[in-house]
Amino acid sequence: MAAQAQRLRRLARRARAERADEQDRCELCGEPLPAEHRHMLDLESRELLCACRACGLLFDRREAGGSHFRLVPDRRLLLEDFDLDDLTWARLRIPVEMAFFFHHSGADRVVAFYPSPMGPTESQLELDAWGELVQANPVLATLEPDVEALLVNRARGARLHFLVPIEDPYRLVGLIRTRWRGLSGGEEVWREIDDFFAGLGRGSKVTTNEEVAAWRT
């Protein structure tokens, strides 16, 4: 899994990289890009590619990109009644208080990563515990493979659960990797982490498991 972790670190660097406006071009067709644009995930390299509106529309169906490209969705949900108690969290074997989970098509399983000063670090996920979590939270059955993630923040007493595009956890990874100082990170990075989740909350639709169940019927 070392090679996969390296690819994910490259993905994190790409997600946080800022390009000059005049050099910001679609990485599929070369057209100039606006500041706000969509991303494609290269399923082979696990890297994010900036995409123009036309390419985004072209790949806005899973079959359009075949087994190579996948358009990253833009839905963001704040899961208000997410069912994840301390015992279940312990059974997931996550050694820290923030993590993200997604279905990796290449590995054909759900994987778990947590942000660290070294970049995204994989945790050995307890799959039985994950299966029970999906049963308790129907929203997890709607996760798009590879391109959507469950992002969990339990740090400093928080209990926040989001369904987000895969680019969002990597923005968090980039923040922590570049701002962390010493053993505890320092107050500056924690202020930025708080701002990150506050902004994510403002940009997310608040929903519940009951609402998700209604969508699926």
VONU-643411 format. One line per 3 residues: number of its first residue (from 1); for each residue z, y, x of C-alpha. Coordinates in steps of 0.5 Angstrom, whole numbers, always signed. Example, Ala and Ser with C-alpha at 12.3 -4.5 7.8 and 13.67 -1.06 7.14 Angstrom:
<nodes>
1) +16 -9 +25; +14 -2 +27;
</nodes>
This chain:
<nodes>
1) +0 +0 +0; +0 +5 +6; -7 +6 +5;
4) -6 +8 -2; +0 +12 +0; -5 +16 +5;
7) -10 +17 +0; -5 +20 -5; -3 +25 +0;
10) -10 +27 +1; -10 +28 -7; -4 +32 -6;
13) -6 +37 -1; -13 +37 -5; -9 +39 -11;
16) -5 +45 -8; -11 +48 -4; -13 +55 -5;
19) -20 +56 -4; -23 +63 -4; -27 +65 -10;
22) -34 +66 -7; -33 +59 -4; -30 +56 -10;
25) -36 +51 -12; -37 +45 -17; -36 +39 -12;
28) -41 +35 -16; -47 +40 -17; -45 +46 -13;
31) -45 +51 -18; -40 +57 -17; -33 +56 -21;
34) -29 +60 -25; -21 +61 -23; -20 +56 -29;
37) -24 +50 -28; -23 +42 -29; -22 +37 -24;
40) -25 +30 -23; -22 +24 -20; -26 +20 -15;
43) -23 +13 -17; -25 +10 -10; -22 +15 -6;
46) -17 +17 -11; -19 +25 -9; -19 +30 -14;
49) -26 +34 -15; -27 +41 -18; -32 +41 -23;
52) -36 +46 -27; -36 +46 -35; -43 +43 -35;
55) -40 +37 -31; -34 +37 -34; -38 +36 -41;
58) -42 +31 -38; -36 +27 -36; -32 +28 -42;
61) -33 +21 -44; -30 +15 -40; -37 +11 -40;
64) -40 +17 -37; -37 +17 -30; -38 +9 -30;
67) -33 +6 -25; -33 +12 -20; -31 +19 -23;
70) -26 +20 -29; -25 +27 -32; -18 +29 -32;
73) -15 +31 -39; -12 +37 -40; -7 +35 -45;
76) +0 +37 -44; +6 +34 -48; +13 +36 -47;
79) +17 +29 -50; +22 +32 -54; +26 +25 -56;
82) +24 +21 -50; +28 +15 -50; +30 +14 -43;
85) +38 +13 -41; +41 +12 -35; +41 +4 -35;
88) +34 +4 -36; +33 +9 -30; +37 +5 -26;
91) +33 -1 -27; +26 +2 -26; +29 +3 -18;
94) +27 +10 -17; +32 +12 -11; +31 +20 -13;
97) +32 +24 -20; +24 +26 -20; +18 +21 -21;
100) +11 +20 -24; +8 +14 -27; +1 +12 -28;
103) -4 +6 -29; -7 +5 -23; -14 +1 -25;
106) -15 -1 -18; -9 -5 -17; -9 -6 -25;
109) -2 -4 -26; +3 +2 -27; +5 +5 -21;
112) +11 +10 -19; +11 +15 -14; +17 +20 -13;
115) +16 +27 -9; +19 +28 -2; +18 +32 +4;
118) +14 +27 +7; +9 +27 +1; +8 +22 -5;
121) +12 +16 -4; +11 +10 -8; +17 +6 -11;
124) +17 -1 -13; +17 -1 -20; +21 -6 -24;
127) +15 -8 -29; +20 -11 -34; +24 -5 -35;
130) +17 -1 -36; +15 -5 -41; +21 -4 -45;
133) +20 +3 -44; +13 +3 -47; +16 -1 -53;
136) +22 +5 -54; +17 +11 -53; +10 +9 -56;
139) +7 +16 -53; +6 +12 -46; +1 +7 -50;
142) -3 +13 -50; -3 +15 -43; -11 +15 -40;
145) -11 +10 -34; -11 +14 -27; -12 +21 -30;
148) -5 +22 -34; +2 +21 -32; +9 +21 -34;
151) +13 +26 -30; +20 +25 -31; +25 +31 -28;
154) +33 +28 -28; +35 +33 -22; +41 +37 -23;
157) +43 +35 -30; +36 +36 -33; +33 +31 -38;
160) +25 +33 -38; +20 +28 -40; +12 +30 -40;
163) +6 +27 -41; +1 +31 -36; -6 +31 -32;
166) -5 +27 -26; -6 +34 -22; +1 +37 -24;
169) +5 +32 -21; +1 +33 -14; +2 +40 -15;
172) +10 +39 -15; +9 +34 -9; +5 +40 -5;
175) +11 +45 -7; +16 +40 -5; +13 +38 +1;
178) +11 +45 +4; +18 +48 +1; +23 +43 +3;
181) +28 +45 +8; +34 +41 +11; +37 +35 +7;
184) +38 +39 +1; +32 +43 +0; +35 +49 +0;
187) +36 +54 -6; +29 +57 -5; +25 +50 -7;
190) +30 +49 -12; +28 +56 -16; +21 +54 -15;
193) +22 +47 -18; +25 +50 -24; +20 +55 -24;
196) +15 +50 -24; +18 +46 -30; +19 +52 -34;
199) +12 +54 -33; +10 +47 -35; +14 +47 -41;
202) +11 +53 -44; +4 +50 -43; +6 +44 -46;
205) +6 +42 -54; +13 +39 -56; +12 +33 -59;
208) +16 +27 -61; +15 +19 -61; +15 +19 -69;
211) +9 +24 -69; +5 +20 -64; +6 +14 -68;
214) +3 +18 -74; -3 +20 -69; -4 +12 -68;
217) -4 +10 -76;
</nodes>
